[in-house]
Every structure is written in C-alpha cells, then in structure tokens.
Amino acid sequence: MGHRHMHRFHSISVVISLFVFWLVLSGYFTPFLVTVGLVSSVLVVLFAHRMSVIDREGHPLEFRAGVWSYWPWLVVEIVKSAWTVSKLIVHPRLPITPTMTRVKMSQTSAVGQVTYANSITLTPGTISVAIEGDEILVHALTQAGAEDLAGGEMDRRVSACEARA
C-alpha cells in the first residue's frame, strides 16, 4: 500500500475513533447529535493535519486483531487486582511486602513497550517505574504481585497484540 493510501487510511481510522468516542461520551443517538459528532470528528482531523500535529504515535495502527481480546482480559485483571488491594487495605495488619522488581518485556515496538508498561501501571498494586533496555522496573505492593508479573502472562498477551514488521 502506498504512502498516500496509508495516510488516508490512518486519517479515516482517527475519524472513526474520535466519532466512536463521541458516541460513547454523548449517550444520545438523535440524528442531529450523531451528525454533529461525525462532522466534529472530521473537522478535528482536518485541523490536526493542517497544524501538522497528527502522527502515527498519537493514534498507532500497529496492533493485530488480538487487541480485542487483550482489553477485556486486562479489565478483568484490573478488577481482580483492585479486589486484592482492597482486601489488603482493610486488613488489620496491612500485610504488604513492597518490592522493586525487573520484568523482561518481549515487545519490539515503542507502542508495544508502552502498552505493556501502562498495563502494569493500570493494574492496582503495581507501578511501572522505568523502562531500561528490554526490562521494566516495577514497584509492587506485594511479593505475590511481583511474582505474578514475572510469570509473563501480561507480557505474552501484549506481544500477541503487537504487529510484526
């Protein structure tokens, strides 16, 4: 596919993403509001192109279809972790074992690496501190949380979503 066609495809995907975001936030599906949302999405992309502030990093198209199974899995993991952290907080002895650990990442693109690091941070009880080479320095609230990350399930799932060159 030529550069011009890829640029057009990218612009259309940005318009669609903005329009879907508009619909989700609006919650109303009257013809007038749907039309205003679509027109607004198109205008935002046109203005962004004119100002040269739209790029592939702002809206990457570097993921496989596997991303659609990753996000629901991540939401479940976030809920499970939130429940675990909530139980720790209300426990009378506050049985935490804070630890810093390094986890290997197998992602090759910047978008894949950032997705993995952000997924770790989104999960309650763990925070990505730094990316160093092919590792992420992570602060975990418990040793069990650190060991769960070391198991590599999240890394494998993010890598399965990552587009290969």
N, C-alpha and C positions, 0 to 999 in steps of 0.2 A: 504494500500500500504506500502511495506517495506521501510526501511530507504535507502537501496541501490537504489531501483526504484525511490524514491522521489529525491534522489541526482542526478540520471541520468536525470530525468525529468527537474529538476532545471537547470542542465548544458545545456540541449537542448534548454530550453527557453531563457537562456542567449545568446547562439549562435544565435538563431533566432532574438533576439532583436538587437544584435550587427550587424547582417547581414542586417536587415531592415534599421537600422541607416546608415550603409554604403551606401546602395542603395539610400536613401533619400539625403544624402550629395553628393554622386557621380553624380547622374543625368544621368549617362551613363549606358546603358544596353547591352554593347557588351559582347559576350561570355567570352572573356579574363578578362574583369574587374569584371564581376559577379563571375567568378571562383576565382579570386584573393580576392575579398571581402569575399567569403564564407570560403576560406582557412585561411584568416587572422582572421576571427571571431573564427574559430575552434582553431587556434593556441593561440589566446589571452586567451580563456577559459582554454586550457590545461596548459599554463604557469601560469595563475592565480591559478589554482588548485595546481600545483606543488609548488608554492610560498606560498600557504595557505592564499591568500588574497581575496578569493571569499567567500561570505557568503550570508545568506538569507536577511540581511538588505540592502546589495548593490543592490540586484535585488529581491525584495519580490514578492512572489506569493500568497499574502494574500487578493486579491480583487476578488469580484464577477464580473460577466459579466456586471453589471450595470456601471462599469467604462467607458465603451464605450459610454454611453450616458452622463456621467458626464463631460468628457473633452470637447466635443462640447458646452455644456451648459456653462462651465467655460470660454471658449474662447469668447462666446457672452457676458457674464458678464464683462469680461476684456475690451472688445471693448466699451460697454455701459459706464463703469466707466471711461475709458480713455476720452471719449467724454465729459462726465460731468466735469471731472477735467480740460480738455482743455478749456471749456467754463468759468470755474471759473478763470482760469489763465488770460484770455484775458479780463475779465470783469473789467471795470474801478475801481470799488470799492473793488475788490477782496473779495467777500462775503464768506469768510471761517469762520468756527466755530470749530477750532481744539478741539478735546476732547479725553480723555482716557476713555475706557470702558472695561468692562469684559463681555465676551460672554461664555456661557456654551457650552461644547462640549460633545457629546454623544458617541464618538468613544472610543472603549475599547483597541485597539492595538496601539502600538507606531507608526506603519506605518500610521494608520488612523488619529491619532492625528497630526502627522507631515504633512500629506497631507492637512488636514483642515487648519492648521496654515500657510502652504506655499500658499494655495489657497487664503487666506486672503491677504497675502503679495503681491501676483501676481496681485491682483485687485487694480488698481490705486486709491489712496486716502485712503488706509488702510494699516497698517503695524502691523504684529504680533510682540509684544514686548517680551512676555514671556508666557510660559505655567506653570500654577500654579494649581496643582490638576486637577480638571475637568473644568477649565476655561482658557481662553486665554486672556491676557491683550493686547488690541488693541488700537493703535493710529489711529484716524480717522480724516480726513481733515475737514469733516462737520458732524454736528449732524445727518443729514439725512443718511449719510453713516453708522454711528454707529447704527442708528435705523434699517436700512436695515439688518445689520448683526444680530441684536438682534431678528429679525423676524425668524431666524433659517433655512431659505431655504437652504443655503450652507451646514450647519451642517447636515440637513436631507439627502441631496444628497450624501455627503461624507459617512455618515453612511450606506446608501443603497449600497454603493460600497464595504464596509468593509466585509471581510469574517468573519463568526461567528464560534467560536470554537465548 
